Amino acid sequence: MTDSSVQGFKTVLHPVSDLAKAKGVYAALLGMAPQADSPYYVGFDVAGQQIGLVPGGGPQGLTSPVAYLHVPDMEAKLAEVTAAGATVKEAPHDVGGGRRVATVTDLDGNVLGLIQDA
């Protein structure tokens, strides 16, 4: 049975140890400043998707899922994100149909994915 009120994944939370440094990496990755910026939560609203940073995993003690961001230029985004402190984990490669994927790790070892469609 399908619940018609389900709208899909709207929030992805990432635990971070240094909120200020992590905010710089995520701002570079997403190409925007955060919409919510407090000592206990930094949130970015990307086309209706909420990407949140929580120091120490927040009260839930979260671990990071891999969230994939669609980008128009993989190399440019990788250059921007690595300049902000991220590290390439998986180099860009074709997975079929002209779609390319790559992953990077942020300053805390959270894995972030990038997708570029043909």
C-alpha positions as CSV (number, residue, x, y, z in Angstrom):
1,M,0.0,0.0,0.0
2,T,1.3,3.5,-0.9
3,D,0.8,6.5,1.4
4,S,-0.1,9.4,-0.9
5,S,1.2,11.9,1.7
6,V,4.8,10.6,1.2
7,Q,6.7,13.2,-0.9
8,G,10.1,11.4,-1.0
9,F,13.3,12.2,0.8
10,K,13.2,15.9,1.7
11,T,15.9,16.0,4.4
12,V,19.4,14.6,4.6
13,L,21.4,15.2,7.8
14,H,25.1,14.9,8.1
15,P,27.0,14.8,11.4
16,V,30.1,17.1,11.6
17,S,32.8,17.7,14.2
18,D,33.6,21.3,13.2
19,L,30.4,23.1,12.1
20,A,32.2,26.2,10.7
21,K,34.6,24.3,8.5
22,A,31.9,21.9,7.3
23,K,29.6,24.8,6.4
24,G,32.3,26.1,4.0
25,V,32.6,22.7,2.3
26,Y,28.9,22.3,1.9
27,A,28.4,25.9,0.8
28,A,31.0,25.2,-2.0
29,L,29.4,21.9,-2.9
30,L,25.9,23.4,-3.1
31,G,26.9,26.8,-4.5
32,M,24.9,28.8,-1.9
33,A,24.9,30.1,1.7
34,P,22.9,28.2,4.3
35,Q,19.3,29.3,4.9
36,A,19.5,28.2,8.6
37,D,22.7,28.9,10.6
38,S,22.8,28.2,14.3
39,P,25.3,26.6,16.7
40,Y,23.2,23.4,16.7
41,Y,22.1,23.1,13.0
42,V,23.1,24.5,9.6
43,G,20.6,23.9,6.9
44,F,20.7,24.4,3.1
45,D,17.5,24.4,1.0
46,V,18.3,23.0,-2.4
47,A,15.2,22.9,-4.7
48,G,13.0,21.8,-1.8
49,Q,15.6,19.3,-0.4
50,Q,16.9,20.2,3.0
51,I,20.6,19.3,3.6
52,G,21.4,19.7,7.3
53,L,24.6,19.7,9.3
54,V,24.5,18.7,12.9
55,P,27.5,18.9,15.2
56,G,28.5,15.6,16.6
57,G,25.6,13.9,14.9
58,G,23.1,15.8,17.1
59,P,21.1,14.2,19.8
60,Q,20.3,11.3,17.5
61,G,24.0,10.3,17.2
62,L,23.6,10.2,13.4
63,T,25.9,8.6,10.8
64,S,26.1,10.0,7.3
65,P,24.2,8.5,4.3
66,V,25.5,9.1,0.8
67,A,23.5,11.8,-0.8
68,Y,23.9,12.3,-4.6
69,L,23.9,15.8,-6.0
70,H,23.2,16.3,-9.7
71,V,25.7,18.7,-11.3
72,P,26.1,20.1,-14.8
73,D,30.0,20.0,-14.8
74,M,31.6,17.3,-12.7
75,E,35.2,18.5,-13.1
76,A,34.3,22.1,-12.1
77,K,32.4,21.0,-9.0
78,L,35.1,18.6,-8.0
79,A,37.7,21.4,-8.3
80,E,35.5,23.7,-6.2
81,V,34.7,21.2,-3.5
82,T,38.3,19.9,-3.1
83,A,39.6,23.5,-2.9
84,A,37.2,23.9,0.0
85,G,38.7,20.9,1.8
86,A,37.0,17.8,0.5
87,T,38.9,14.8,-0.8
88,V,38.1,12.7,-3.9
89,K,37.1,9.2,-2.8
90,E,35.9,7.7,-6.1
91,A,37.1,9.4,-9.3
92,P,34.5,10.3,-11.9
93,H,33.5,7.4,-14.1
94,D,30.7,6.4,-16.5
95,V,28.0,4.1,-15.2
96,G,26.1,3.9,-18.5
97,G,24.0,6.0,-20.7
98,G,26.4,8.9,-20.4
99,R,25.8,9.3,-16.6
100,R,29.0,9.9,-14.6
101,V,29.3,9.5,-10.9
102,A,32.0,10.4,-8.3
103,T,32.3,10.6,-4.6
104,V,34.2,12.9,-2.3
105,T,34.7,12.9,1.5
106,D,34.2,16.0,3.5
107,L,36.4,17.1,6.4
108,D,34.7,14.5,8.7
109,G,34.8,11.5,6.4
110,N,31.2,11.7,5.3
111,V,30.8,10.5,1.7
112,L,29.0,12.7,-0.7
113,G,28.1,11.7,-4.3
114,L,28.0,13.7,-7.5
115,I,26.1,12.7,-10.7
116,Q,26.4,14.3,-14.1
117,D,24.0,13.3,-16.8
118,A,24.9,13.4,-20.5
